Amino acid sequence: MSKLLDLPIYGLTQREKERTLLPELAHLTRRHRAACPMYARILDALGTGDEFGSIEDIPFLPVSLFKTHRLLSVPEEEIFKVLTSSGTSGQAVSRVFLDKETANLQTRALVQVMSKMLGPARLPMILVDTASVLGDRNVFSARAAGVKGMMTFGRDHFFALSEDMSLDVDGLKKFLAVHESRRVLLFGFTFMVWKHFAPAVEAAGLRLNDAILIHSGGWKKLTDEAVDNITFKRRISEMTGICTIRDFYGMAEQVGSVFVEGDDGLLHPPAFADVIIRDPVSLAPLPPGQVGVAQVISVLPQSYPGHSLLTEDQAVVHSVDGTGTEFRGKAFSVLGRFPNSELRGCSDTYAAGRGL
Amino acid sequence: MIERLRDAADAGALARHVAAAPSPIPFSEELLAFTSELSGVILNDRRSRPLPEVVALGYWLRPASMRALADRFAGLNSSSAVRVAIGLALHIPPANVDPIFAYSWILSLLCGNCNIVRTPSRRGPVAELLMTQIDQVLPHYSRLASTTAFVEYGHEDSITEALSAQAALRVIWGGDETVRHIRALQLPARAKEVVFGDRYSFAVIAAPSFLALDDDAASGLMDRFYLDVFLFNQMACSSVRLLAWCGTSEDTHRAAERAIPMLQQAIERRQFSLEAADALAKYGACLRLALELPVAGIDWGGGRLAVVDLKEGEPLNWPTEPLVGGGLLLQAHVAELALLTPLIDSRTQTLTQFGFEVEQLAHFVRMLNGRGVDRIVPLGSAMNFAPIWDGYDLLCEFTRLVTIG
């Protein structure tokens, strides 16, 4: 398994990649089936066999299943940490169980992806968040886990937001003065960068010229405001001066799906992960160019059956093994959630607040 | 045609105005002329044709059917007890079953009441079409028109309260949540309330009877069964959620293998479409069912119909999680009707059946002894509205008795 982490991270053609991933995925499917009774029960119901002709034949669990069920393939005492997804208040959160091995693989995978993008040196780092996000040590929320995970790729960390989400203008001025004329790394959640950081930086008249911003967390709120990736990049750049802006798509439920935006503005799966676009109704795989639901694949989840998951995100593959860039394999973009229709029962005429 | 209510004052004024209108005598000739004309407009409208729920309303309003209803109403009167209107009725129809607002309103109108009908603010094509058709006919009956107001508003309790303050009858086609919410809003002391809560329905087919059908008949039956399952996105109280095959193990499996592809063809023919988000929710629901119930297999098919086959010989149970609808059909195999008993409780509404004798069904109902089930209907007619609903005779519920003697 770990040899997959040493492969050229974006250098495999789609064919090479599928040939490499398939035996690992088949092995993981059998392993989780043997070790996780709930996973076995689902596969039995789906009539899944033990042999797979292609990566598209690997069964997939809906991401939402981790919100309702504790799925793990190792004894409880081997759980090293529990990841939870960030949910808005009142919503169920996913719980994902990592043993030491899976946690290590997660760290190594992130290092591979980030060092490819950022180079070997650690840059002075601004976290577009509050310092208190690191508060709870036992339960890792997706936000805390994201911030913690990314902090290892920078140095001289500065948390740019105060408790009330306002920009710490003085702190930022000091940070920029200390690191003047050095390249700076920023990390934050897409919506927080858009809402709390960039407008305040502009209002304070500050510029971060030589900076790279990595942001993640999804487009839902921005899509609601009709802001797409191109608009986001243009406006953030206008407001702050940041010239390199990279989206990062991933989810708490799948360790190893770290899909980062390249110069082409598209997301690229690393060697140990992939994406398959499926028709959202028939769930049959779709060819490049067609919008469907994203299935994400990663060979990293060893301690829980999360190696093949069906997301609720709309996505499209733009090219496979595209020429002219350093990226082989699939290049895709995520277009946000499917419009929520929530089939309505008799009971929701009032409760849902949108019927009558 | 639909009045948009802005605030409580608006609502109060309208309700007082409608309540003061001279109401018709129950089942008067004027009323029957109106229902007959509306029936004609609905059935002759090309736009109705692809919408079975609209056509069904048109048929229900036909003169013969209305005469029969009038006769039954006459039978509910006697020389010593006369049925009369209650007064102003406020109808709160459901958001998911469009035609209910029309049935609720027309029945109440036939009973001689004045009516305020809340219409869904996000009307589907069925409600839109029905409103257009009503609008073609009702203005010709100015006296009836003055007794009716169709209204729309957000979720302002103050408006519902202002309307309720003038009402003598409030009809809530909610589910449990809606009923709980609206019930808490004051009604005048002497006003009456008729409520419809959450219900579940399922179907049973005698496997040997189905196997005895020739291909055309079997396929026709499955085409009608499509309506029981898929109309209203399978979210109506009468929508079939589970199909039980009754017979020997061999027969039930043979029948299922024959029927499901026929049902798939009906889906194709009738072009059932499912939104992406609903399909994804359904996929998750199928997998969770496999974790909760004894599931023998999940057949995702093309995604529009997902059949979750339950293991034979295991006791039947509903899942704890509410069923999502959108074409998720649980399938069971039982040796006899009595084995369906665990599925039946006070929330069971419709049992849709094919292939059983009346005596067998009556025996089953007697054995259930009130445990549940309000109506047993032939396959294909689960969605047909009837004036006796959820065990209430609406002709009685929408009127009161004056005794003489």
Interface residues (C-beta under 8 A of the other chain):
Chain A: M38 R41 I42 D44 A45 L46 G47 L61 P62 S64 L65 T68 H69 D279 P280 V281 S282 L283 V293 L310 E312 Q314 R337 F338 P339 N340 S341 E342 L343 R344 G345 C346 S347 D348 T349 Y350 A351 A352 G353 R354 G355 L356
Chain B: I92 P93 P94 A95 N96 V97 R118 T119 P120 S121 R122 E152 H155 W173 G174 G175 D176 E177 T178 H181 I182 F196 G197 D198 R199 N233 Q234 M235 A236 C237 L274 E275 A276 A277 D278 A279 L280 A281 Y283 G284 L287 R288 A290 L291 V295 A296 G297 I298 W300 G302 G303 R304 V308 P322 V324 G325 G326
